[in-house]
Amino acid sequence: MNAPLIRKISLLFVIFGVGFIAGQVTFSLDQRAKEVARRVSLVEGVVGYGQKETARRLEQLAAIGYVDGTYDRQSELRGVLVHDRERTCPGVNFYSSRIRTEARLIDNDGVELHSWSFPGDDGWEHAELLPDGHVLVVVNGQGVLKLDLDSELEWRYETSAHHDLAVRASTGDIYALANERHPSEDIHPDVDIIEDIIVVLDPDGRFRERISILDMMRRSPYAFLLASPQHLPSDLEEGENLHLDLLHTNHIQVLDGSLADRSPLFREGNILLSMRTINTIVIADPRTRQVLWAWGPTNLYRQHHPTLLANGHILIFDNGRRRSQIVELDPLSLEVVWRYAPERGFLSQFRGSVQRLPNGNTLITESDKGYVFEVTPDGDTVWQFANPDVNQDKNRIAIWRMTRYPREALGFLD
Protein backbone atom coordinates (compact mmCIF):
# COMPACT_ATOMS: atom_id res chain seq x y z
CA MET A 1 0.00 0.00 0.00
CA ASN A 2 1.56 3.33 -1.03
CA ALA A 3 2.13 6.24 1.34
CA PRO A 4 -0.45 8.67 -0.15
CA LEU A 5 -3.19 6.04 0.15
CA ILE A 6 -2.21 5.29 3.75
CA ARG A 7 -2.46 8.98 4.59
CA LYS A 8 -5.89 9.21 2.94
CA ILE A 9 -7.18 6.25 4.94
CA SER A 10 -5.72 7.74 8.13
CA LEU A 11 -7.54 11.02 7.55
CA LEU A 12 -10.84 9.19 7.10
CA PHE A 13 -10.31 7.59 10.52
CA VAL A 14 -9.59 11.06 11.96
CA ILE A 15 -12.82 12.45 10.52
CA PHE A 16 -14.79 9.42 11.77
CA GLY A 17 -13.25 9.77 15.23
CA VAL A 18 -14.18 13.45 15.48
CA GLY A 19 -17.72 12.65 14.44
CA PHE A 20 -18.00 10.02 17.16
CA ILE A 21 -16.56 12.28 19.85
CA ALA A 22 -18.90 15.10 18.82
CA GLY A 23 -21.81 12.93 19.89
CA GLN A 24 -20.37 12.49 23.36
CA VAL A 25 -19.07 15.90 24.34
CA THR A 26 -19.81 19.56 23.92
CA PHE A 27 -17.46 21.77 21.99
CA SER A 28 -16.52 25.42 21.69
CA LEU A 29 -14.87 27.15 18.74
CA ASP A 30 -11.23 27.90 19.45
CA GLN A 31 -8.80 29.30 16.89
CA ARG A 32 -5.79 27.53 18.33
CA ALA A 33 -7.39 24.09 18.04
CA LYS A 34 -7.30 24.43 14.26
CA GLU A 35 -3.70 23.30 14.24
CA VAL A 36 -4.84 19.76 15.10
CA ALA A 37 -6.43 19.23 11.71
CA ARG A 38 -3.86 21.32 9.95
CA ARG A 39 -1.14 18.93 11.01
CA VAL A 40 -2.55 16.07 8.93
CA SER A 41 0.20 15.64 6.32
CA LEU A 42 -2.10 15.32 3.34
CA VAL A 43 -1.57 17.79 0.51
CA GLU A 44 -2.59 15.49 -2.35
CA GLY A 45 -6.30 15.70 -1.52
CA VAL A 46 -8.89 13.64 0.35
CA VAL A 47 -10.27 10.76 -1.72
CA GLY A 48 -10.29 12.64 -4.98
CA TYR A 49 -10.51 16.21 -3.65
CA GLY A 50 -8.04 18.79 -4.94
CA GLN A 51 -5.76 20.85 -2.75
CA LYS A 52 -8.17 23.75 -2.38
CA GLU A 53 -11.07 21.51 -1.42
CA THR A 54 -8.81 19.59 0.96
CA ALA A 55 -7.81 22.82 2.69
CA ARG A 56 -11.45 23.88 2.97
CA ARG A 57 -12.54 20.56 4.48
CA LEU A 58 -9.61 20.45 6.87
CA GLU A 59 -10.58 23.95 7.97
CA GLN A 60 -14.12 22.73 8.69
CA LEU A 61 -12.73 19.80 10.68
CA ALA A 62 -10.34 22.07 12.54
CA ALA A 63 -13.18 24.43 13.53
CA ILE A 64 -14.05 21.92 16.27
CA GLY A 65 -12.27 23.32 19.31
CA TYR A 66 -11.38 22.29 22.81
CA VAL A 67 -14.01 20.28 24.64
CA ASP A 68 -15.82 22.32 27.28
CA GLY A 69 -17.19 19.25 28.98
CA THR A 70 -17.29 15.48 28.70
CA TYR A 71 -20.30 13.19 28.76
CA ASP A 72 -20.26 11.33 32.08
CA ARG A 73 -22.26 8.15 32.59
CA GLN A 74 -21.98 8.89 36.31
CA SER A 75 -23.13 12.47 35.99
CA GLU A 76 -24.96 12.20 39.31
CA LEU A 77 -21.60 12.30 41.13
CA ARG A 78 -20.88 15.68 42.70
CA GLY A 79 -18.14 17.18 44.84
CA VAL A 80 -15.78 15.20 47.09
CA LEU A 81 -16.04 11.46 46.40
CA VAL A 82 -13.02 10.15 48.34
CA HIS A 83 -11.41 11.68 51.43
CA ASP A 84 -8.87 9.66 53.38
CA ARG A 85 -8.43 12.08 56.26
CA GLU A 86 -5.27 10.41 57.55
CA ARG A 87 -3.38 10.67 54.25
CA THR A 88 -4.92 13.63 52.43
CA CYS A 89 -2.82 16.79 52.47
CA PRO A 90 -4.62 19.49 54.51
CA GLY A 91 -5.59 22.69 52.73
CA VAL A 92 -8.18 24.50 50.66
CA ASN A 93 -8.79 24.16 46.93
CA PHE A 94 -9.23 26.87 44.29
CA TYR A 95 -10.68 26.14 40.84
CA SER A 96 -12.93 27.44 38.07
CA SER A 97 -15.08 25.75 35.42
CA ARG A 98 -14.13 26.16 31.79
CA ILE A 99 -17.17 28.06 30.48
CA ARG A 100 -18.06 30.04 33.63
CA THR A 101 -16.99 33.48 34.76
CA GLU A 102 -16.52 32.49 38.36
CA ALA A 103 -14.08 30.71 40.66
CA ARG A 104 -14.55 28.86 43.93
CA LEU A 105 -12.53 28.08 47.02
CA ILE A 106 -13.56 24.89 48.83
CA ASP A 107 -12.20 22.89 51.74
CA ASN A 108 -11.28 19.20 51.50
CA ASP A 109 -14.85 18.25 52.39
CA GLY A 110 -16.17 20.25 49.44
CA VAL A 111 -17.64 23.07 51.53
CA GLU A 112 -17.46 26.40 49.70
CA LEU A 113 -15.47 29.01 51.62
CA HIS A 114 -15.55 31.87 49.12
CA SER A 115 -16.33 32.58 45.48
CA TRP A 116 -15.52 35.23 42.88
CA SER A 117 -17.44 36.15 39.74
CA PHE A 118 -17.45 38.82 37.08
CA PRO A 119 -20.16 38.32 34.44
CA GLY A 120 -19.98 39.79 30.99
CA ASP A 121 -16.95 38.05 29.50
CA ASP A 122 -16.60 34.69 27.86
CA GLY A 123 -15.64 31.88 30.19
CA TRP A 124 -12.47 32.29 32.21
CA GLU A 125 -9.58 30.28 30.85
CA HIS A 126 -7.48 30.57 33.98
CA ALA A 127 -7.88 32.17 37.41
CA GLU A 128 -4.98 32.71 39.81
CA LEU A 129 -5.64 33.27 43.50
CA LEU A 130 -3.34 35.68 45.36
CA PRO A 131 -2.67 35.40 49.12
CA ASP A 132 -4.72 38.53 49.90
CA GLY A 133 -7.83 37.14 48.22
CA HIS A 134 -7.47 39.05 44.96
CA VAL A 135 -7.78 37.04 41.76
CA LEU A 136 -6.05 37.44 38.40
CA VAL A 137 -8.09 36.15 35.45
CA VAL A 138 -7.15 35.23 31.88
CA VAL A 139 -10.13 35.84 29.58
CA ASN A 140 -9.25 34.00 26.39
CA GLY A 141 -8.47 36.35 23.51
CA GLN A 142 -9.68 39.38 25.46
CA GLY A 143 -7.32 40.26 28.27
CA VAL A 144 -6.23 40.01 31.87
CA LEU A 145 -8.28 41.38 34.75
CA LYS A 146 -7.83 41.66 38.50
CA LEU A 147 -10.68 41.30 40.97
CA ASP A 148 -10.65 42.08 44.67
CA LEU A 149 -12.03 39.85 47.42
CA ASP A 150 -15.55 41.14 46.74
CA SER A 151 -15.26 40.52 42.98
CA GLU A 152 -14.94 44.23 42.23
CA LEU A 153 -12.83 45.02 39.18
CA GLU A 154 -9.50 46.64 40.11
CA TRP A 155 -8.08 46.83 36.59
CA ARG A 156 -8.25 45.28 33.17
CA TYR A 157 -5.60 45.04 30.44
CA GLU A 158 -6.82 44.31 26.93
CA THR A 159 -4.68 41.82 25.01
CA SER A 160 -5.03 38.52 23.18
CA ALA A 161 -4.39 36.59 26.39
CA HIS A 162 -4.60 32.83 26.55
CA HIS A 163 -3.95 29.83 28.79
CA ASP A 164 -1.89 31.12 31.69
CA LEU A 165 -0.08 33.80 33.65
CA ALA A 166 2.47 33.92 36.45
CA VAL A 167 3.46 36.45 39.10
CA ARG A 168 7.15 37.22 39.66
CA ALA A 169 7.68 36.96 43.40
CA SER A 170 10.44 39.59 43.63
CA THR A 171 8.55 42.39 41.86
CA GLY A 172 4.88 41.42 41.70
CA ASP A 173 5.00 41.82 37.92
CA ILE A 174 2.56 39.68 35.94
CA TYR A 175 3.80 37.57 33.00
CA ALA A 176 0.77 36.76 30.83
CA LEU A 177 0.75 34.55 27.75
CA ALA A 178 -0.68 36.20 24.66
CA ASN A 179 -0.39 35.83 20.90
CA GLU A 180 -0.46 37.81 17.68
CA ARG A 181 -1.58 36.67 14.25
CA HIS A 182 0.26 38.10 11.26
CA PRO A 183 1.96 37.18 7.95
CA SER A 184 5.52 35.87 8.00
CA GLU A 185 6.71 35.16 4.48
CA ASP A 186 9.93 33.55 5.62
CA ILE A 187 7.84 30.88 7.35
CA HIS A 188 5.01 30.58 4.79
CA PRO A 189 4.25 32.89 1.84
CA ASP A 190 0.46 32.56 2.04
CA VAL A 191 -0.57 31.59 5.55
CA ASP A 192 -0.54 33.73 8.70
CA ILE A 193 1.36 32.53 11.74
CA ILE A 194 0.43 32.69 15.41
CA GLU A 195 3.28 34.32 17.32
CA ASP A 196 3.26 33.48 21.02
CA ILE A 197 4.40 36.35 23.23
CA ILE A 198 4.67 37.24 26.91
CA VAL A 199 3.07 40.50 28.00
CA VAL A 200 4.67 41.78 31.21
CA LEU A 201 2.46 44.00 33.38
CA ASP A 202 3.26 45.78 36.62
CA PRO A 203 1.14 44.94 39.71
CA ASP A 204 -1.33 47.70 38.74
CA GLY A 205 -1.89 46.27 35.27
CA ARG A 206 0.30 48.73 33.36
CA PHE A 207 2.32 47.48 30.39
CA ARG A 208 6.04 46.94 30.98
CA GLU A 209 7.36 44.95 28.01
CA ARG A 210 6.65 42.44 25.25
CA ILE A 211 8.73 39.28 24.83
CA SER A 212 8.39 37.13 21.72
CA ILE A 213 8.59 33.44 22.59
CA LEU A 214 8.72 32.56 18.89
CA ASP A 215 11.70 34.84 18.31
CA MET A 216 13.53 33.26 21.25
CA MET A 217 12.96 29.79 19.83
CA ARG A 218 13.92 30.71 16.26
CA ARG A 219 17.25 32.16 17.44
CA SER A 220 18.00 29.21 19.73
CA PRO A 221 19.81 25.90 19.15
CA TYR A 222 16.35 24.31 19.34
CA ALA A 223 14.93 26.07 16.29
CA PHE A 224 14.89 22.74 14.44
CA LEU A 225 11.96 21.71 16.65
CA LEU A 226 9.63 24.27 15.06
CA ALA A 227 6.92 22.64 13.01
CA SER A 228 7.40 22.64 9.26
CA PRO A 229 4.68 24.40 7.25
CA GLN A 230 5.36 22.34 4.14
CA HIS A 231 2.21 20.28 4.59
CA LEU A 232 0.03 23.29 3.72
CA PRO A 233 -1.12 23.81 0.12
CA SER A 234 0.58 26.75 -1.57
CA ASP A 235 -2.46 27.78 -3.66
CA LEU A 236 -4.95 28.61 -0.92
CA GLU A 237 -8.05 30.55 -1.89
CA GLU A 238 -8.22 34.15 -0.80
CA GLY A 239 -10.02 34.64 2.49
CA GLU A 240 -9.38 31.17 3.88
CA ASN A 241 -8.80 31.22 7.61
CA LEU A 242 -5.84 28.85 7.85
CA HIS A 243 -2.95 29.75 10.11
CA LEU A 244 0.13 28.15 11.62
CA ASP A 245 0.19 27.71 15.40
CA LEU A 246 3.90 26.97 15.65
CA LEU A 247 4.27 26.69 19.45
CA HIS A 248 0.91 26.81 21.24
CA THR A 249 2.52 27.84 24.53
CA ASN A 250 0.21 26.77 27.36
CA HIS A 251 2.08 27.43 30.62
CA ILE A 252 4.52 29.86 32.22
CA GLN A 253 6.31 29.86 35.58
CA VAL A 254 8.67 32.62 36.70
CA LEU A 255 11.45 31.09 38.81
CA ASP A 256 12.01 32.66 42.23
CA GLY A 257 15.76 32.02 42.41
CA SER A 258 15.61 29.82 45.52
CA LEU A 259 17.51 27.06 43.67
CA ALA A 260 19.99 29.29 41.85
CA ASP A 261 22.89 27.81 43.84
CA ARG A 262 22.25 24.46 42.13
CA SER A 263 22.41 25.71 38.56
CA PRO A 264 22.30 28.97 36.56
CA LEU A 265 19.19 27.51 34.94
CA PHE A 266 17.29 28.32 38.14
CA ARG A 267 18.30 31.97 38.31
CA GLU A 268 15.65 34.36 39.64
CA GLY A 269 13.54 35.73 36.80
CA ASN A 270 14.14 32.86 34.38
CA ILE A 271 10.97 31.38 32.94
CA LEU A 272 9.75 27.82 32.47
CA LEU A 273 7.48 27.39 29.45
CA SER A 274 5.46 24.56 27.91
CA MET A 275 4.98 24.45 24.12
CA ARG A 276 2.30 22.00 23.16
CA THR A 277 2.74 21.91 19.38
CA ILE A 278 6.37 20.79 19.58
CA ASN A 279 5.99 18.59 22.71
CA THR A 280 8.68 20.61 24.46
CA ILE A 281 9.32 22.42 27.74
CA VAL A 282 12.06 25.06 27.96
CA ILE A 283 13.81 27.29 30.47
CA ALA A 284 14.63 30.72 29.06
CA ASP A 285 16.20 33.96 30.24
CA PRO A 286 13.78 36.77 29.29
CA ARG A 287 16.47 39.41 29.88
CA THR A 288 18.82 38.06 27.22
CA ARG A 289 16.03 36.42 25.18
CA GLN A 290 17.96 33.14 25.25
CA VAL A 291 16.62 29.61 25.51
CA LEU A 292 18.89 27.87 28.03
CA TRP A 293 17.47 24.36 28.20
CA ALA A 294 14.86 22.21 26.46
CA TRP A 295 13.41 18.72 26.88
CA GLY A 296 10.43 16.75 25.68
CA PRO A 297 10.33 15.54 22.06
CA THR A 298 9.94 11.71 22.00
CA ASN A 299 9.37 11.87 25.79
CA LEU A 300 6.24 14.03 26.04
CA TYR A 301 3.07 14.44 24.00
CA ARG A 302 0.96 17.62 24.18
CA GLN A 303 2.10 18.27 27.77
CA HIS A 304 0.83 20.89 30.23
CA HIS A 305 1.80 22.60 33.47
CA PRO A 306 5.51 21.89 34.02
CA THR A 307 6.45 23.19 37.48
CA LEU A 308 9.85 23.54 39.11
CA LEU A 309 9.69 21.87 42.52
CA ALA A 310 11.56 22.73 45.70
CA ASN A 311 13.79 19.67 45.15
CA GLY A 312 14.98 20.99 41.77
CA HIS A 313 12.90 18.56 39.73
CA ILE A 314 10.22 19.47 37.18
CA LEU A 315 6.72 17.97 37.53
CA ILE A 316 4.80 17.63 34.24
CA PHE A 317 1.29 16.63 33.14
CA ASP A 318 2.00 14.55 30.02
CA ASN A 319 -1.30 14.35 28.14
CA GLY A 320 -0.34 11.41 25.92
CA ARG A 321 -2.14 9.87 22.97
CA ARG A 322 -4.23 7.17 24.67
CA ARG A 323 -3.32 7.66 28.33
CA SER A 324 -2.05 10.57 30.35
CA GLN A 325 0.72 10.32 32.91
CA ILE A 326 2.57 12.44 35.44
CA VAL A 327 6.33 12.72 35.03
CA GLU A 328 8.88 14.05 37.52
CA LEU A 329 12.12 14.95 35.76
CA ASP A 330 15.55 15.88 37.07
CA PRO A 331 16.41 18.61 34.53
CA LEU A 332 20.15 18.41 35.25
CA SER A 333 20.55 14.66 34.74
CA LEU A 334 17.52 14.36 32.39
CA GLU A 335 16.42 11.35 34.43
CA VAL A 336 12.74 10.62 35.09
CA VAL A 337 12.75 10.00 38.84
CA TRP A 338 9.02 9.37 39.39
CA ARG A 339 6.09 8.53 37.20
CA TYR A 340 2.37 8.13 37.85
CA ALA A 341 0.87 6.02 35.07
CA PRO A 342 -1.64 3.63 36.64
CA GLU A 343 -2.61 0.50 34.75
CA ARG A 344 -6.26 1.48 34.74
CA GLY A 345 -5.21 4.81 33.27
CA PHE A 346 -6.59 8.33 33.04
CA LEU A 347 -6.75 10.67 30.06
CA SER A 348 -7.10 14.39 29.45
CA GLN A 349 -6.30 15.16 25.83
CA PHE A 350 -6.53 18.94 25.70
CA ARG A 351 -5.65 20.21 29.17
CA GLY A 352 -4.20 19.04 32.45
CA SER A 353 -2.65 20.19 35.69
CA VAL A 354 -0.50 18.74 38.43
CA GLN A 355 0.71 20.01 41.83
CA ARG A 356 3.15 18.49 44.32
CA LEU A 357 1.72 18.94 47.81
CA PRO A 358 3.65 19.66 51.03
CA ASN A 359 3.18 16.12 52.37
CA GLY A 360 4.63 14.55 49.20
CA ASN A 361 1.29 13.67 47.63
CA THR A 362 0.40 14.85 44.12
CA LEU A 363 -2.81 16.65 43.12
CA ILE A 364 -3.84 15.84 39.53
CA THR A 365 -6.50 17.70 37.55
CA GLU A 366 -7.94 15.44 34.84
CA SER A 367 -9.15 18.61 33.23
CA ASP A 368 -11.30 17.55 30.27
CA LYS A 369 -13.40 15.18 32.35
CA GLY A 370 -13.79 17.59 35.26
CA TYR A 371 -12.24 15.33 37.90
CA VAL A 372 -9.40 15.98 40.39
CA PHE A 373 -7.62 13.37 42.48
CA GLU A 374 -4.79 13.24 44.99
CA VAL A 375 -2.36 10.34 45.00
CA THR A 376 0.40 9.24 47.38
CA PRO A 377 3.96 8.60 46.14
CA ASP A 378 2.94 4.92 45.88
CA GLY A 379 -0.05 5.81 43.69
CA ASP A 380 -2.88 5.36 46.18
CA THR A 381 -5.85 7.69 45.64
CA VAL A 382 -6.66 9.46 48.91
CA TRP A 383 -8.89 12.30 47.66
CA GLN A 384 -11.15 12.66 44.66
CA PHE A 385 -13.40 15.47 43.46
CA ALA A 386 -15.99 15.62 40.68
CA ASN A 387 -16.88 19.06 39.35
CA PRO A 388 -20.49 19.61 40.45
CA ASP A 389 -20.98 21.78 37.35
CA VAL A 390 -22.88 19.33 35.11
CA ASN A 391 -25.23 20.45 32.33
CA GLN A 392 -28.57 19.00 31.31
CA ASP A 393 -26.93 16.74 28.73
CA LYS A 394 -24.86 15.06 31.46
CA ASN A 395 -21.67 16.75 30.34
CA ARG A 396 -19.38 17.46 33.27
CA ILE A 397 -17.69 20.83 32.68
CA ALA A 398 -13.91 20.89 32.39
CA ILE A 399 -11.62 22.26 35.11
CA TRP A 400 -8.48 23.94 33.78
CA ARG A 401 -6.59 23.71 37.07
CA MET A 402 -7.21 23.08 40.74
CA THR A 403 -4.66 24.44 43.22
CA ARG A 404 -4.43 23.52 46.90
CA TYR A 405 -3.23 26.13 49.38
CA PRO A 406 -2.34 25.75 53.06
CA ARG A 407 -5.18 27.47 54.84
CA GLU A 408 -2.78 29.65 56.83
CA ALA A 409 -1.32 31.03 53.58
CA LEU A 410 -4.64 32.74 52.78
CA GLY A 411 -5.02 35.37 55.50
CA PHE A 412 -8.34 36.66 54.17
CA LEU A 413 -10.06 33.45 55.31
CA ASP A 414 -9.68 34.57 58.93
C-alpha positions in Angstrom: 0.0 0.0 0.0 1.6 3.3 -1.0 2.1 6.2 1.3 -0.4 8.7 -0.2 -3.2 6.0 0.2 -2.2 5.3 3.7 -2.5 9.0 4.6 -5.9 9.2 2.9 -7.2 6.3 4.9 -5.7 7.7 8.1 -7.5 11.0 7.6 -10.8 9.2 7.1 -10.3 7.6 10.5 -9.6 11.1 12.0 -12.8 12.4 10.5 -14.8 9.4 11.8 -13.3 9.8 15.2 -14.2 13.5 15.5 -17.7 12.6 14.4 -18.0 10.0 17.2 -16.6 12.3 19.8 -18.9 15.1 18.8 -21.8 12.9 19.9 -20.4 12.5 23.4 -19.1 15.9 24.3 -19.8 19.6 23.9 -17.5 21.8 22.0 -16.5 25.4 21.7 -14.9 27.1 18.7 -11.2 27.9 19.4 -8.8 29.3 16.9 -5.8 27.5 18.3 -7.4 24.1 18.0 -7.3 24.4 14.3 -3.7 23.3 14.2 -4.8 19.8 15.1 -6.4 19.2 11.7 -3.9 21.3 9.9 -1.1 18.9 11.0 -2.5 16.1 8.9 0.2 15.6 6.3 -2.1 15.3 3.3 -1.6 17.8 0.5 -2.6 15.5 -2.4 -6.3 15.7 -1.5 -8.9 13.6 0.3 -10.3 10.8 -1.7 -10.3 12.6 -5.0 -10.5 16.2 -3.7 -8.0 18.8 -4.9 -5.8 20.9 -2.8 -8.2 23.8 -2.4 -11.1 21.5 -1.4 -8.8 19.6 1.0 -7.8 22.8 2.7 -11.4 23.9 3.0 -12.5 20.6 4.5 -9.6 20.5 6.9 -10.6 24.0 8.0 -14.1 22.7 8.7 -12.7 19.8 10.7 -10.3 22.1 12.5 -13.2 24.4 13.5 -14.0 21.9 16.3 -12.3 23.3 19.3 -11.4 22.3 22.8 -14.0 20.3 24.6 -15.8 22.3 27.3 -17.2 19.3 29.0 -17.3 15.5 28.7 -20.3 13.2 28.8 -20.3 11.3 32.1 -22.3 8.2 32.6 -22.0 8.9 36.3 -23.1 12.5 36.0 -25.0 12.2 39.3 -21.6 12.3 41.1 -20.9 15.7 42.7 -18.1 17.2 44.8 -15.8 15.2 47.1 -16.0 11.5 46.4 -13.0 10.2 48.3 -11.4 11.7 51.4 -8.9 9.7 53.4 -8.4 12.1 56.3 -5.3 10.4 57.5 -3.4 10.7 54.3 -4.9 13.6 52.4 -2.8 16.8 52.5 -4.6 19.5 54.5 -5.6 22.7 52.7 -8.2 24.5 50.7 -8.8 24.2 46.9 -9.2 26.9 44.3 -10.7 26.1 40.8 -12.9 27.4 38.1 -15.1 25.7 35.4 -14.1 26.2 31.8 -17.2 28.1 30.5 -18.1 30.0 33.6 -17.0 33.5 34.8 -16.5 32.5 38.4 -14.1 30.7 40.7 -14.6 28.9 43.9 -12.5 28.1 47.0 -13.6 24.9 48.8 -12.2 22.9 51.7 -11.3 19.2 51.5 -14.9 18.2 52.4 -16.2 20.2 49.4 -17.6 23.1 51.5 -17.5 26.4 49.7 -15.5 29.0 51.6 -15.6 31.9 49.1 -16.3 32.6 45.5 -15.5 35.2 42.9 -17.4 36.2 39.7 -17.4 38.8 37.1 -20.2 38.3 34.4 -20.0 39.8 31.0 -16.9 38.1 29.5 -16.6 34.7 27.9 -15.6 31.9 30.2 -12.5 32.3 32.2 -9.6 30.3 30.8 -7.5 30.6 34.0 -7.9 32.2 37.4 -5.0 32.7 39.8 -5.6 33.3 43.5 -3.3 35.7 45.4 -2.7 35.4 49.1 -4.7 38.5 49.9 -7.8 37.1 48.2 -7.5 39.0 45.0 -7.8 37.0 41.8 -6.1 37.4 38.4 -8.1 36.2 35.5 -7.2 35.2 31.9 -10.1 35.8 29.6 -9.3 34.0 26.4 -8.5 36.4 23.5 -9.7 39.4 25.5 -7.3 40.3 28.3 -6.2 40.0 31.9 -8.3 41.4 34.8 -7.8 41.7 38.5 -10.7 41.3 41.0 -10.7 42.1 44.7 -12.0 39.8 47.4 -15.5 41.1 46.7 -15.3 40.5 43.0 -14.9 44.2 42.2 -12.8 45.0 39.2 -9.5 46.6 40.1 -8.1 46.8 36.6 -8.2 45.3 33.2 -5.6 45.0 30.4 -6.8 44.3 26.9 -4.7 41.8 25.0 -5.0 38.5 23.2 -4.4 36.6 26.4 -4.6 32.8 26.5 -4.0 29.8 28.8 -1.9 31.1 31.7 -0.1 33.8 33.6 2.5 33.9 36.5 3.5 36.4 39.1 7.1 37.2 39.7 7.7 37.0 43.4 10.4 39.6 43.6 8.5 42.4 41.9 4.9 41.4 41.7 5.0 41.8 37.9 2.6 39.7 35.9 3.8 37.6 33.0 0.8 36.8 30.8 0.7 34.5 27.8 -0.7 36.2 24.7 -0.4 35.8 20.9 -0.5 37.8 17.7 -1.6 36.7 14.2 0.3 38.1 11.3 2.0 37.2 7.9 5.5 35.9 8.0 6.7 35.2 4.5 9.9 33.5 5.6 7.8 30.9 7.3 5.0 30.6 4.8 4.2 32.9 1.8 0.5 32.6 2.0 -0.6 31.6 5.6 -0.5 33.7 8.7 1.4 32.5 11.7 0.4 32.7 15.4 3.3 34.3 17.3 3.3 33.5 21.0 4.4 36.4 23.2 4.7 37.2 26.9 3.1 40.5 28.0 4.7 41.8 31.2 2.5 44.0 33.4 3.3 45.8 36.6 1.1 44.9 39.7 -1.3 47.7 38.7 -1.9 46.3 35.3 0.3 48.7 33.4 2.3 47.5 30.4 6.0 46.9 31.0 7.4 45.0 28.0 6.7 42.4 25.2 8.7 39.3 24.8 8.4 37.1 21.7 8.6 33.4 22.6 8.7 32.6 18.9 11.7 34.8 18.3 13.5 33.3 21.3 13.0 29.8 19.8 13.9 30.7 16.3 17.2 32.2 17.4 18.0 29.2 19.7 19.8 25.9 19.2 16.4 24.3 19.3 14.9 26.1 16.3 14.9 22.7 14.4 12.0 21.7 16.6 9.6 24.3 15.1 6.9 22.6 13.0 7.4 22.6 9.3 4.7 24.4 7.2 5.4 22.3 4.1 2.2 20.3 4.6 0.0 23.3 3.7 -1.1 23.8 0.1 0.6 26.8 -1.6 -2.5 27.8 -3.7 -5.0 28.6 -0.9 -8.0 30.5 -1.9 -8.2 34.2 -0.8 -10.0 34.6 2.5 -9.4 31.2 3.9 -8.8 31.2 7.6 -5.8 28.9 7.9 -2.9 29.8 10.1 0.1 28.2 11.6 0.2 27.7 15.4 3.9 27.0 15.6 4.3 26.7 19.4 0.9 26.8 21.2 2.5 27.8 24.5 0.2 26.8 27.4 2.1 27.4 30.6 4.5 29.9 32.2 6.3 29.9 35.6 8.7 32.6 36.7 11.5 31.1 38.8 12.0 32.7 42.2 15.8 32.0 42.4 15.6 29.8 45.5 17.5 27.1 43.7 20.0 29.3 41.8 22.9 27.8 43.8 22.2 24.5 42.1 22.4 25.7 38.6 22.3 29.0 36.6 19.2 27.5 34.9 17.3 28.3 38.1 18.3 32.0 38.3 15.6 34.4 39.6 13.5 35.7 36.8 14.1 32.9 34.4 11.0 31.4 32.9 9.8 27.8 32.5 7.5 27.4 29.4 5.5 24.6 27.9 5.0 24.5 24.1 2.3 22.0 23.2 2.7 21.9 19.4 6.4 20.8 19.6 6.0 18.6 22.7 8.7 20.6 24.5 9.3 22.4 27.7 12.1 25.1 28.0 13.8 27.3 30.5 14.6 30.7 29.1 16.2 34.0 30.2 13.8 36.8 29.3 16.5 39.4 29.9 18.8 38.1 27.2 16.0 36.4 25.2 18.0 33.1 25.2 16.6 29.6 25.5 18.9 27.9 28.0 17.5 24.4 28.2 14.9 22.2 26.5 13.4 18.7 26.9 10.4 16.7 25.7 10.3 15.5 22.1 9.9 11.7 22.0 9.4 11.9 25.8 6.2 14.0 26.0 3.1 14.4 24.0 1.0 17.6 24.2 2.1 18.3 27.8 0.8 20.9 30.2 1.8 22.6 33.5 5.5 21.9 34.0 6.4 23.2 37.5 9.9 23.5 39.1 9.7 21.9 42.5 11.6 22.7 45.7 13.8 19.7 45.2 15.0 21.0 41.8 12.9 18.6 39.7 10.2 19.5 37.2 6.7 18.0 37.5 4.8 17.6 34.2 1.3 16.6 33.1 2.0 14.5 30.0 -1.3 14.3 28.1 -0.3 11.4 25.9 -2.1 9.9 23.0 -4.2 7.2 24.7 -3.3 7.7 28.3 -2.1 10.6 30.3 0.7 10.3 32.9 2.6 12.4 35.4 6.3 12.7 35.0 8.9 14.0 37.5 12.1 15.0 35.8 15.6 15.9 37.1 16.4 18.6 34.5 20.1 18.4 35.3 20.6 14.7 34.7 17.5 14.4 32.4 16.4 11.3 34.4 12.7 10.6 35.1 12.8 10.0 38.8 9.0 9.4 39.4 6.1 8.5 37.2 2.4 8.1 37.8 0.9 6.0 35.1 -1.6 3.6 36.6 -2.6 0.5 34.8 -6.3 1.5 34.7 -5.2 4.8 33.3 -6.6 8.3 33.0 -6.8 10.7 30.1 -7.1 14.4 29.5 -6.3 15.2 25.8 -6.5 18.9 25.7 -5.6 20.2 29.2 -4.2 19.0 32.5 -2.7 20.2 35.7 -0.5 18.7 38.4 0.7 20.0 41.8 3.1 18.5 44.3 1.7 18.9 47.8 3.6 19.7 51.0 3.2 16.1 52.4 4.6 14.5 49.2 1.3 13.7 47.6 0.4 14.9 44.1 -2.8 16.6 43.1 -3.8 15.8 39.5 -6.5 17.7 37.5 -7.9 15.4 34.8 -9.2 18.6 33.2 -11.3 17.6 30.3 -13.4 15.2 32.3 -13.8 17.6 35.3 -12.2 15.3 37.9 -9.4 16.0 40.4 -7.6 13.4 42.5 -4.8 13.2 45.0 -2.4 10.3 45.0 0.4 9.2 47.4 4.0 8.6 46.1 2.9 4.9 45.9 0.0 5.8 43.7 -2.9 5.4 46.2 -5.8 7.7 45.6 -6.7 9.5 48.9 -8.9 12.3 47.7 -11.2 12.7 44.7 -13.4 15.5 43.5 -16.0 15.6 40.7 -16.9 19.1 39.3 -20.5 19.6 40.5 -21.0 21.8 37.3 -22.9 19.3 35.1 -25.2 20.4 32.3 -28.6 19.0 31.3 -26.9 16.7 28.7 -24.9 15.1 31.5 -21.7 16.7 30.3 -19.4 17.5 33.3 -17.7 20.8 32.7 -13.9 20.9 32.4 -11.6 22.3 35.1 -8.5 23.9 33.8 -6.6 23.7 37.1 -7.2 23.1 40.7 -4.7 24.4 43.2 -4.4 23.5 46.9 -3.2 26.1 49.4 -2.3 25.8 53.1 -5.2 27.5 54.8 -2.8 29.7 56.8 -1.3 31.0 53.6 -4.6 32.7 52.8 -5.0 35.4 55.5 -8.3 36.7 54.2 -10.1 33.5 55.3 -9.7 34.6 58.9 
